[in-house]
Amino acid sequence: MSEAKPCVFIHTNHRQMLGAVVSEYSLRRNSRHADQFDVRVIHTKDHPFLAEREGQLYLRDGDKRPWVNDDLQSFTPLRFMPPELMGYQGRAVVIDPDVFAVGDVWDLLTRDMAGHALMCRPKSGNKGKRGCLASSVMLLDCAKLTHWRVREQFGEMFEFKRDYMDWVCLKLEDRDAIGLFEDHWNDFDHLDQDTRLLHNTKRKTQPWKTGLPVDFRPADTFRLFPPRHWIRRARRALFGDYRFTGRYKQHPDPNQERFFFGLLRECVDQGLLTEATLQDEMARNHIRHDALDLLDRVPRLAA
């Protein structure tokens, strides 16, 4: 049997589908080898085992929280699906729907993995200091990941046998099987001449969400400090997950806003998205309400 064609997987849900469309376009646009790899979207709606757990308690960072399939990031368990979808063969890259190609992803798909089963980068900030790896962009050797069985392992969170944070931070993997690639393959809200994959990872400043009500749940932990964790926990208990969480802020880097809306403009120009689709997404609060005005003003991207 011939080896599967390399593939980039974008995992998403209905709230981030527009980002996934722009992400897929950027991958093809900015590759000299776009005909040599596939791009596939993994959507929560196609995996009903997620919705079947609606409202059930699962283990997250030592706490028990209800699973909400409508949450902004309910797609994250699906980042472990590519090996299964590839028949446990070949190379794959999996990315979040808020990751956009600046450089050529083929260079990542074909790099020497030095025998590792997967490659990624460390998380930044406190999570990184505690050993968390960023599974939001991963290069995968699917033949070496036959132990990834997502539906079964997702179920273990609800039996309190698997902690979500340990899972997505790759703490349950053999550390010797994980290699590290350069930060520019998962550049956290940083765009310069070295960036290859730009990740608008700070949810509250995602450029296409500015001004909209926040629709994600801030993570809580059992740590005593800082006290904001107590406040979040109390607020959630009294008022629900989304009350008083505020609105999305403007991204601090105007170049990243221009980059996203430059890509979005090209998607519209090429018929991948229509103005009617954008109006519907605005009505659903999935994209900022001045998006069409921004498309009229945004400079065209360099070829």
The 8 nearest C-alpha neighbors of each residue, nearest first, counted from 0:
[[1, 2, 3, 88, 89, 86, 4, 87],
 [2, 0, 3, 4, 89, 88, 86, 5],
 [1, 3, 89, 0, 4, 88, 5, 90],
 [2, 4, 89, 5, 88, 1, 85, 90],
 [3, 5, 36, 6, 2, 89, 37, 35],
 [6, 4, 36, 90, 91, 3, 89, 37],
 [5, 7, 37, 91, 36, 38, 4, 8],
 [6, 8, 92, 38, 91, 93, 37, 39],
 [7, 9, 93, 39, 40, 38, 92, 94],
 [10, 8, 40, 94, 95, 96, 93, 41],
 [11, 9, 41, 40, 95, 42, 78, 77],
 [10, 12, 42, 74, 15, 96, 16, 41],
 [11, 13, 43, 42, 14, 15, 74, 16],
 [14, 12, 16, 15, 11, 42, 43, 17],
 [15, 13, 12, 285, 16, 71, 17, 11],
 [14, 16, 18, 17, 13, 12, 11, 96],
 [17, 15, 19, 13, 18, 14, 12, 11],
 [18, 16, 20, 19, 15, 21, 14, 285],
 [17, 19, 21, 15, 96, 16, 20, 97],
 [18, 20, 96, 22, 16, 17, 21, 23],
 [21, 19, 17, 23, 22, 18, 24, 16],
 [20, 22, 24, 18, 19, 23, 263, 25],
 [21, 23, 99, 19, 25, 20, 24, 18],
 [24, 22, 26, 20, 25, 21, 19, 27],
 [23, 25, 21, 27, 22, 26, 28, 20],
 [26, 24, 28, 22, 100, 23, 27, 99],
 [27, 25, 100, 23, 24, 28, 29, 22],
 [26, 28, 33, 24, 25, 30, 29, 23],
 [29, 27, 25, 26, 30, 24, 33, 31],
 [28, 30, 103, 27, 26, 102, 25, 101],
 [31, 29, 103, 32, 33, 27, 28, 26],
 [30, 32, 33, 29, 103, 105, 27, 28],
 [31, 33, 30, 35, 34, 105, 36, 103],
 [34, 32, 27, 30, 35, 31, 36, 28],
 [35, 33, 32, 36, 37, 27, 31, 30],
 [34, 36, 32, 33, 37, 4, 5, 105],
 [37, 35, 5, 6, 34, 4, 33, 38],
 [38, 36, 6, 7, 5, 39, 4, 35],
 [37, 39, 7, 6, 8, 23, 36, 40],
 [40, 38, 8, 9, 7, 37, 41, 6],
 [39, 41, 9, 8, 10, 42, 38, 11],
 [40, 42, 10, 9, 11, 39, 8, 43],
 [43, 41, 11, 12, 44, 45, 10, 40],
 [42, 44, 12, 46, 45, 74, 11, 41],
 [45, 43, 42, 46, 47, 12, 13, 50],
 [44, 46, 43, 42, 47, 41, 48, 49],
 [45, 47, 43, 44, 48, 49, 42, 50],
 [48, 46, 49, 50, 45, 51, 44, 43],
 [47, 49, 51, 46, 50, 150, 52, 153],
 [50, 48, 47, 51, 52, 46, 68, 43],
 [51, 49, 47, 52, 53, 48, 68, 46],
 [50, 52, 48, 49, 53, 47, 68, 55],
 [51, 53, 50, 55, 49, 54, 66, 48],
 [54, 52, 50, 66, 67, 55, 51, 68],
 [55, 53, 65, 66, 67, 52, 56, 68],
 [56, 54, 65, 52, 66, 53, 57, 157],
 [57, 55, 65, 64, 63, 157, 66, 54],
 [56, 58, 157, 156, 63, 64, 65, 159],
 [57, 59, 63, 162, 159, 156, 62, 61],
 [60, 58, 163, 62, 162, 61, 164, 63],
 [59, 61, 164, 62, 220, 162, 58, 163],
 [60, 62, 59, 58, 63, 162, 221, 220],
 [63, 61, 59, 60, 58, 64, 220, 221],
 [62, 64, 58, 57, 56, 59, 61, 65],
 [63, 65, 56, 57, 62, 66, 58, 59],
 [66, 64, 56, 54, 55, 57, 67, 63],
 [65, 67, 54, 53, 55, 56, 68, 64],
 [68, 66, 69, 70, 53, 54, 65, 73],
 [67, 69, 73, 70, 50, 53, 66, 49],
 [70, 68, 67, 71, 73, 14, 72, 12],
 [71, 69, 73, 72, 68, 67, 215, 214],
 [70, 72, 215, 73, 14, 214, 69, 15],
 [73, 71, 74, 70, 75, 215, 12, 11],
 [72, 74, 70, 68, 75, 71, 69, 12],
 [73, 75, 11, 72, 77, 76, 12, 43],
 [74, 76, 77, 73, 78, 72, 10, 11],
 [77, 75, 78, 74, 79, 153, 149, 73],
 [76, 78, 79, 80, 75, 74, 10, 41],
 [79, 77, 76, 80, 75, 10, 93, 81],
 [78, 80, 77, 81, 76, 149, 147, 82],
 [79, 81, 77, 83, 78, 82, 149, 84],
 [80, 82, 84, 83, 85, 79, 91, 8],
 [83, 81, 141, 87, 85, 84, 80, 86],
 [82, 84, 86, 85, 81, 87, 80, 148],
 [85, 83, 81, 86, 82, 80, 87, 88],
 [86, 84, 82, 87, 83, 88, 81, 3],
 [85, 87, 83, 84, 88, 82, 141, 142],
 [88, 86, 142, 141, 82, 85, 83, 145],
 [89, 87, 142, 141, 86, 85, 3, 2],
 [88, 90, 3, 141, 2, 140, 5, 142],
 [91, 89, 5, 140, 139, 141, 108, 6],
 [92, 90, 6, 139, 5, 7, 138, 93],
 [91, 93, 138, 7, 137, 139, 8, 6],
 [94, 92, 8, 137, 136, 7, 9, 78],
 [95, 93, 136, 9, 135, 8, 98, 96],
 [94, 96, 97, 135, 98, 9, 10, 136],
 [97, 95, 19, 18, 98, 9, 11, 10],
 [96, 98, 95, 199, 18, 198, 99, 200],
 [99, 97, 198, 96, 197, 95, 22, 196],
 [100, 98, 22, 197, 196, 25, 101, 97],
 [99, 101, 196, 25, 26, 102, 195, 197],
 [100, 102, 195, 196, 194, 99, 29, 197],
 [103, 101, 195, 100, 29, 104, 196, 194],
 [102, 104, 30, 105, 29, 106, 195, 31],
 [103, 105, 107, 106, 108, 102, 30, 26],
 [106, 104, 108, 107, 103, 109, 32, 30],
 [105, 107, 104, 109, 108, 103, 110, 102],
 [106, 108, 104, 105, 110, 109, 138, 103],
 [109, 107, 105, 106, 110, 104, 92, 90],
 [110, 108, 107, 106, 105, 111, 90, 112],
 [109, 111, 107, 108, 106, 112, 105, 113],
 [110, 112, 113, 109, 114, 107, 108, 115],
 [111, 113, 114, 115, 110, 178, 118, 117],
 [114, 112, 111, 115, 178, 110, 116, 176],
 [113, 115, 112, 116, 176, 111, 178, 117],
 [116, 114, 176, 117, 112, 177, 113, 178],
 [117, 115, 140, 176, 143, 139, 177, 114],
 [118, 116, 139, 177, 138, 115, 140, 178],
 [117, 119, 178, 138, 179, 177, 137, 180],
 [118, 120, 137, 179, 180, 136, 133, 134],
 [119, 121, 179, 133, 180, 132, 182, 122],
 [122, 120, 132, 133, 127, 131, 123, 119],
 [123, 121, 127, 133, 132, 131, 126, 120],
 [122, 124, 127, 126, 121, 125, 128, 187],
 [125, 123, 127, 126, 128, 122, 129, 121],
 [124, 126, 128, 127, 129, 123, 122, 131],
 [127, 125, 129, 131, 128, 124, 122, 123],
 [126, 128, 122, 123, 131, 130, 129, 125],
 [127, 129, 125, 126, 130, 124, 131, 123],
 [130, 128, 126, 127, 131, 125, 124, 122],
 [131, 129, 127, 128, 132, 126, 121, 170],
 [130, 132, 168, 127, 126, 122, 129, 121],
 [133, 131, 121, 168, 122, 120, 169, 134],
 [134, 132, 122, 121, 135, 120, 168, 119],
 [133, 135, 136, 137, 167, 132, 168, 119],
 [134, 136, 133, 94, 95, 137, 93, 78],
 [137, 135, 94, 134, 93, 185, 119, 95],
 [138, 136, 119, 93, 92, 118, 134, 139],
 [137, 139, 92, 118, 117, 91, 119, 93],
 [140, 138, 117, 91, 141, 90, 92, 116],
 [141, 139, 90, 116, 142, 143, 117, 89],
 [140, 142, 82, 87, 88, 144, 143, 139],
 [141, 143, 88, 87, 144, 140, 145, 89],
 [144, 142, 116, 141, 140, 145, 87, 146],
 [145, 143, 141, 146, 142, 147, 82, 116],
 [144, 146, 147, 143, 87, 142, 82, 141],
 [145, 147, 144, 148, 143, 149, 82, 83],
 [148, 146, 145, 144, 149, 79, 82, 83],
 [149, 147, 151, 150, 146, 152, 83, 80],
 [148, 150, 152, 151, 153, 147, 80, 79],
 [149, 151, 153, 152, 148, 154, 48, 49],
 [152, 150, 154, 149, 153, 148, 155, 147],
 [151, 153, 155, 149, 154, 150, 148, 156],
 [152, 154, 150, 155, 151, 156, 149, 76],
 [155, 153, 151, 152, 156, 157, 150, 158],
 [154, 156, 158, 152, 160, 161, 157, 153],
 [157, 155, 161, 159, 57, 154, 58, 158],
 [158, 156, 57, 159, 155, 154, 56, 58],
 [157, 159, 155, 160, 156, 154, 57, 161],
 [160, 158, 156, 157, 58, 161, 155, 57],
 [161, 159, 155, 158, 156, 162, 157, 58],
 [162, 160, 156, 155, 159, 163, 58, 166],
 [161, 163, 58, 59, 165, 164, 156, 166],
 [162, 164, 59, 166, 165, 58, 167, 161],
 [165, 163, 166, 167, 60, 162, 59, 168],
 [164, 166, 170, 168, 162, 163, 167, 169],
 [167, 165, 163, 169, 164, 168, 171, 170],
 [166, 168, 164, 169, 165, 134, 163, 76],
 [167, 169, 131, 132, 165, 170, 166, 164],
 [170, 168, 166, 167, 171, 172, 132, 165],
 [169, 171, 165, 168, 172, 166, 131, 174],
 [172, 170, 169, 166, 165, 173, 168, 174],
 [173, 171, 170, 169, 174, 176, 177, 166],
 [174, 172, 175, 176, 171, 177, 170, 169],
 [175, 173, 176, 177, 172, 170, 178, 169],
 [174, 176, 173, 177, 115, 178, 172, 116],
 [175, 177, 115, 116, 174, 173, 178, 117],
 [178, 176, 117, 174, 175, 118, 115, 116],
 [177, 179, 118, 115, 117, 119, 180, 176],
 [180, 178, 119, 118, 120, 177, 181, 121],
 [179, 181, 119, 120, 118, 182, 178, 184],
 [180, 182, 183, 184, 120, 179, 185, 119],
 [181, 183, 184, 185, 186, 120, 180, 121],
 [182, 184, 194, 186, 185, 195, 181, 193],
 [185, 183, 196, 195, 182, 181, 186, 194],
 [184, 186, 183, 196, 182, 198, 197, 187],
 [185, 187, 183, 197, 198, 189, 182, 184],
 [186, 188, 198, 189, 200, 185, 199, 197],
 [189, 187, 199, 198, 186, 200, 197, 190],
 [188, 190, 187, 186, 191, 197, 194, 198],
 [191, 189, 194, 197, 188, 255, 192, 186],
 [190, 192, 193, 194, 189, 195, 183, 254],
 [191, 193, 194, 190, 195, 101, 102, 183],
 [192, 194, 191, 183, 195, 190, 102, 101],
 [195, 193, 183, 191, 190, 192, 196, 186],
 [194, 196, 102, 101, 184, 183, 100, 193],
 [197, 195, 100, 184, 185, 99, 101, 194],
 [196, 198, 186, 99, 98, 185, 100, 194],
 [199, 197, 98, 187, 200, 186, 188, 97],
 [200, 198, 188, 97, 201, 205, 187, 98],
 [199, 201, 198, 202, 187, 188, 97, 205],
 [202, 200, 203, 204, 199, 205, 188, 187],
 [201, 203, 205, 204, 200, 199, 247, 215],
 [202, 204, 247, 201, 248, 205, 213, 246],
 [205, 203, 250, 248, 249, 202, 201, 247],
 [204, 206, 202, 208, 207, 199, 203, 250],
 [207, 205, 256, 208, 250, 204, 209, 249],
 [206, 208, 286, 287, 205, 209, 290, 256],
 [207, 209, 287, 286, 206, 205, 211, 247],
 [210, 208, 247, 248, 249, 211, 287, 207],
 [211, 209, 247, 246, 248, 208, 287, 212],
 [210, 212, 246, 247, 209, 208, 287, 213],
 [213, 211, 246, 245, 214, 247, 210, 284],
 [212, 214, 246, 247, 245, 215, 244, 211],
 [215, 213, 212, 71, 241, 216, 70, 244],
 [216, 214, 71, 213, 70, 217, 241, 72],
 [215, 217, 240, 218, 241, 214, 70, 71],
 [218, 216, 215, 219, 231, 244, 240, 241],
 [217, 219, 216, 220, 228, 231, 60, 59],
 [220, 218, 228, 217, 232, 231, 221, 60],
 [221, 219, 222, 60, 228, 218, 62, 61],
 [220, 222, 223, 219, 61, 62, 228, 60],
 [223, 221, 220, 224, 228, 225, 219, 226],
 [222, 224, 225, 221, 226, 228, 229, 220],
 [225, 223, 226, 222, 228, 227, 229, 221],
 [224, 226, 227, 223, 228, 222, 229, 230],
 [227, 225, 224, 228, 229, 223, 230, 222],
 [228, 226, 230, 229, 225, 231, 224, 232],
 [227, 229, 231, 226, 230, 219, 232, 225],
 [230, 228, 232, 226, 227, 231, 233, 223],
 [231, 229, 227, 233, 228, 232, 234, 226],
 [232, 230, 234, 228, 233, 229, 235, 227],
 [231, 233, 229, 235, 230, 234, 228, 236],
 [234, 232, 236, 230, 235, 231, 229, 237],
 [235, 233, 231, 237, 236, 232, 238, 230],
 [234, 236, 239, 240, 232, 238, 233, 237],
 [235, 237, 233, 234, 238, 239, 232, 240],
 [238, 236, 234, 235, 239, 233, 232, 240],
 [237, 239, 235, 234, 242, 236, 240, 241],
 [240, 238, 235, 241, 236, 242, 237, 234],
 [239, 241, 235, 216, 242, 238, 234, 236],
 [240, 242, 244, 239, 243, 214, 216, 213],
 [243, 241, 244, 238, 239, 240, 235, 245],
 [242, 244, 245, 241, 234, 238, 240, 246],
 [245, 243, 242, 241, 213, 246, 212, 216],
 [246, 244, 243, 213, 212, 247, 242, 241],
 [247, 245, 212, 213, 211, 210, 248, 244],
 [246, 248, 203, 209, 210, 211, 213, 204],
 [249, 247, 204, 209, 203, 210, 246, 250],
 [250, 248, 209, 204, 251, 206, 247, 205],
 [249, 251, 204, 252, 206, 205, 248, 253],
 [250, 252, 249, 253, 204, 255, 248, 256],
 [251, 253, 254, 250, 255, 256, 188, 189],
 [254, 252, 256, 255, 257, 251, 250, 258],
 [255, 253, 257, 252, 256, 258, 190, 259],
 [254, 256, 258, 257, 253, 252, 259, 190],
 [255, 257, 253, 206, 259, 254, 258, 260],
 [258, 256, 254, 260, 255, 259, 261, 253],
 [257, 259, 255, 261, 256, 260, 254, 262],
 [260, 258, 262, 256, 261, 257, 263, 255],
 [259, 261, 263, 257, 262, 258, 264, 256],
 [260, 262, 258, 264, 259, 263, 300, 257],
 [263, 261, 265, 259, 260, 264, 258, 266],
 [262, 264, 260, 266, 265, 261, 21, 259],
 [265, 263, 261, 267, 266, 262, 294, 260],
 [264, 266, 268, 262, 267, 263, 269, 261],
 [267, 265, 263, 271, 269, 264, 268, 272],
 [268, 266, 272, 270, 264, 265, 269, 273],
 [269, 267, 265, 266, 270, 264, 271, 272],
 [268, 270, 266, 267, 271, 265, 272, 264],
 [271, 269, 267, 272, 268, 266, 273, 265],
 [270, 272, 266, 269, 267, 273, 268, 20],
 [273, 271, 267, 270, 266, 276, 274, 277],
 [274, 272, 276, 275, 267, 270, 277, 271],
 [273, 275, 277, 276, 278, 272, 267, 291],
 [276, 274, 278, 273, 277, 279, 272, 280],
 [277, 275, 279, 273, 274, 278, 280, 272],
 [276, 278, 280, 274, 279, 275, 281, 273],
 [279, 277, 281, 275, 280, 276, 274, 282],
 [278, 280, 282, 276, 277, 281, 275, 283],
 [281, 279, 277, 283, 285, 282, 278, 286],
 [280, 282, 284, 278, 286, 283, 279, 288],
 [283, 281, 279, 280, 284, 278, 285, 288],
 [282, 284, 280, 281, 285, 279, 286, 14],
 [285, 283, 281, 282, 286, 280, 211, 287],
 [284, 286, 280, 283, 14, 281, 287, 208],
 [287, 285, 281, 208, 207, 284, 280, 288],
 [288, 286, 208, 289, 207, 290, 209, 281],
 [287, 289, 281, 290, 286, 284, 291, 282],
 [288, 290, 292, 287, 291, 293, 281, 286],
 [291, 289, 293, 292, 288, 287, 294, 286],
 [292, 290, 294, 293, 289, 295, 288, 277],
 [293, 291, 295, 289, 294, 290, 296, 288],
 [292, 294, 290, 296, 295, 291, 297, 289],
 [295, 293, 291, 297, 292, 296, 264, 290],
 [294, 296, 292, 293, 297, 291, 264, 298],
 [297, 295, 293, 294, 298, 292, 291, 299],
 [296, 298, 294, 293, 295, 261, 257, 299],
 [299, 297, 300, 296, 261, 257, 294, 295],
 [298, 300, 261, 297, 301, 264, 265, 262],
 [301, 299, 261, 302, 298, 258, 262, 257],
 [300, 302, 299, 298, 261, 258, 262, 29],
 [301, 300, 299, 29, 28, 265, 261, 262]]
